Amino acid sequence: MRETLRVGFVGTGGIARGQHIPAWNALPGAEIVAIADIDPDAAAKGAALAGVEEQHLYDDYEKMLEAEELDVVDVCTPNCVHMPPTVAALEAGCHVFVEKPVAISADQVRQMIAARDKSQKLLCVTQNMRYSDEAIAAKRFVDAGGIGDIYWGRAEYLRARGVPAWGAFIDAEKSAGGPCYDIGVHVLDLTLHFMNFPEPVSVSANTWLEIANKPSVMAHDPRKYTVPEELAAGFIRFENGSCISLAASWALNATGNNNNISVFGNLGGVQMWPFTLVTEQHGMMLNCTPQVIGNKGLGGHAEEIRRFVAAIHGRGPVPVPPEQTLITQRILDGIYKSGQEGAEVKV
Ligand SMILES: NC(=O)c1ccc[n+]([C@@H]2O[C@H](COP(=O)([O-])OP(=O)(O)OC[C@H]3O[C@@H](n4cnc5c(N)ncnc54)[C@H](O)[C@@H]3O)[C@@H](O)[C@H]2O)c1
């Protein structure tokens, strides 16, 4: 394997330029050498940031995969365009780092895993929330048995007024889903990560689109809102008896935003934002605010990309393997299905 990994991008919009490109730029042993984006302006902006020359810009990722010798492809396209370039890049012999939500159906994730297995390359999904220093510390505490066996998780990412005004988020043809795919997937993933991805059994959920199209809510963005929901809420049961309640909104008549992950075990609990640990010791409830000091990581995307590169070099596991995000995607599929059927569904 080459000492310096040659990285190609598919999609250099908001998240690629805001997080991925700076993270790859700062990483020794990797160089961004090519970009494919259907929007020439986004490609040019990505190229300026990554130092990619014009002759290595493409309007079609197939052409890029054909013409360039790449080791890694980073996929930062809208949700509906995650699976096709991921499979194509794996078939071209590249390792792939793909943004969340991994895809728009469990069947797509299975196709991605099959392509990964055939290629013998690595596939990693961006779930950057796992890689804040606090989330890493909380996971360490949970894995060491600090809160015992977890039986209930709460995963909430509620925005009172926060319909995204950029990118493809509100366009169903490109994103397929709304806050459930955008922010629900983050809190669901982190909660499942703390719970070590138990096998899901059923989902009872609903989705709502009640206020997002009101001019007052959409004042910042005159585009039509076509994704199926502004709020999704549900209850998920797992084979081991544990459960998660999940809620995600872009628009809700609430006093403000409320982001919260809590996992509760028979020896204690962990809450994120603010990071708090609760344990029962010597007949007392001890609520403590941990200080995360020393051993700091790069944080979020940069830390996950660093770990992915280490995995490519055989120095650790793939940080977010698609087998885990397949579980997440089965639950997300279940949320929409349950909402449509008005009943609990098996996943
Ligand atoms: N992890 C996070 O914190 C986070 C934050 C924001 C977005 N995201 C995810 O990243 C993805 C992209 O979001 P964004 O905000 O960057 O959107 P964006 O619209 O700003 O960028 C997407 C880019 O993909 C390009 N594109 C679309 N179809 C393409 C194709 N067929 N081939 C090549 N390029 C194509 C677009 O032209 C655009 O430049 C989404 O899936 C989103 O869920 C993750």
The ligand as a Tripos MOL2 file, in Angstrom:
@<TRIPOS>MOLECULE
LIG
   44    48     1     0     0
SMALL
NO_CHARGES

@<TRIPOS>ATOM
      1 N1        -22.2410   14.3140    9.9650 N.am      1 LIG1
      2 C1        -22.7360   15.5410    9.9730 C.2       1 LIG1
      3 O1        -22.6240   16.2670   10.9740 O.2       1 LIG1
      4 C2        -23.4130   16.0570    8.7360 C.ar      1 LIG1
      5 C3        -23.7370   17.4200    8.6170 C.ar      1 LIG1
      6 C4        -24.3140   17.8640    7.4410 C.ar      1 LIG1
      7 C5        -24.6010   16.9710    6.4140 C.ar      1 LIG1
      8 N2        -24.3100   15.6370    6.5730 N.ar      1 LIG1
      9 C6        -24.6340   14.6670    5.5150 C.3       1 LIG1
     10 O2        -23.7560   14.8930    4.4220 O.3       1 LIG1
     11 C7        -24.4390   14.7090    3.1770 C.3       1 LIG1
     12 C8        -24.2590   15.9650    2.3410 C.3       1 LIG1
     13 O3        -24.7900   17.0610    3.0380 O.3       1 LIG1
     14 P1        -24.3230   18.5740    2.7190 P.3       1 LIG1
     15 O4        -24.8700   19.4220    3.7920 O.co2     1 LIG1
     16 O5        -22.8850   18.6130    2.4390 O.co2     1 LIG1
     17 O6        -25.1630   18.8140    1.3800 O.3       1 LIG1
     18 P2        -24.7940   19.7860    0.1840 P.3       1 LIG1
     19 O7        -26.0150   19.8460   -0.6760 O.co2     1 LIG1
     20 O8        -24.2210   21.0500    0.7020 O.co2     1 LIG1
     21 O9        -23.6350   19.0120   -0.6120 O.3       1 LIG1
     22 C9        -23.8680   17.8540   -1.3740 C.3       1 LIG1
     23 C10       -22.9990   17.9450   -2.6170 C.3       1 LIG1
     24 O10       -23.1600   16.7270   -3.3680 O.3       1 LIG1
     25 C11       -23.1990   17.0920   -4.7570 C.3       1 LIG1
     26 N3        -23.8400   16.0220   -5.5160 N.ar      1 LIG1
     27 C12       -25.1540   15.7010   -5.5960 C.ar      1 LIG1
     28 N4        -25.3310   14.6460   -6.4050 N.ar      1 LIG1
     29 C13       -24.0900   14.2770   -6.8240 C.ar      1 LIG1
     30 C14       -23.6270   13.2340   -7.6790 C.ar      1 LIG1
     31 N5        -24.4610   12.3630   -8.2620 N.pl3     1 LIG1
     32 N6        -22.2940   13.1470   -7.9000 N.ar      1 LIG1
     33 C15       -21.4360   14.0260   -7.3300 C.ar      1 LIG1
     34 N7        -21.8340   15.0390   -6.5160 N.ar      1 LIG1
     35 C16       -23.1400   15.1460   -6.2620 C.ar      1 LIG1
     36 C17       -23.9720   18.4040   -4.7770 C.3       1 LIG1
     37 O11       -23.7660   19.1090   -5.9780 O.3       1 LIG1
     38 C18       -23.3960   19.0980   -3.5440 C.3       1 LIG1
     39 O12       -22.2770   19.8720   -3.8520 O.3       1 LIG1
     40 C19       -25.8830   14.3800    3.5360 C.3       1 LIG1
     41 O13       -26.1050   13.0060    3.4440 O.3       1 LIG1
     42 C20       -26.0330   14.8350    4.9850 C.3       1 LIG1
     43 O14       -26.9340   14.0270    5.7320 O.3       1 LIG1
     44 C21       -23.7060   15.1880    7.7060 C.ar      1 LIG1
@<TRIPOS>BOND
     1     1     2 1
     2     2     3 2
     3     2     4 1
     4     4     5 ar
     5     4    44 ar
     6     5     6 ar
     7     6     7 ar
     8     7     8 ar
     9     8     9 1
    10     8    44 ar
    11     9    10 1
    12     9    42 1
    13    10    11 1
    14    11    12 1
    15    11    40 1
    16    12    13 1
    17    13    14 1
    18    14    15 2
    19    14    16 1
    20    14    17 1
    21    17    18 1
    22    18    19 2
    23    18    20 1
    24    18    21 1
    25    21    22 1
    26    22    23 1
    27    23    24 1
    28    23    38 1
    29    24    25 1
    30    25    26 1
    31    25    36 1
    32    26    27 ar
    33    26    35 ar
    34    27    28 ar
    35    28    29 ar
    36    29    30 ar
    37    29    35 ar
    38    30    31 1
    39    30    32 ar
    40    32    33 ar
    41    33    34 ar
    42    34    35 ar
    43    36    37 1
    44    36    38 1
    45    38    39 1
    46    40    41 1
    47    40    42 1
    48    42    43 1
@<TRIPOS>SUBSTRUCTURE
     1 LIG1         1 GROUP 0 **** ****
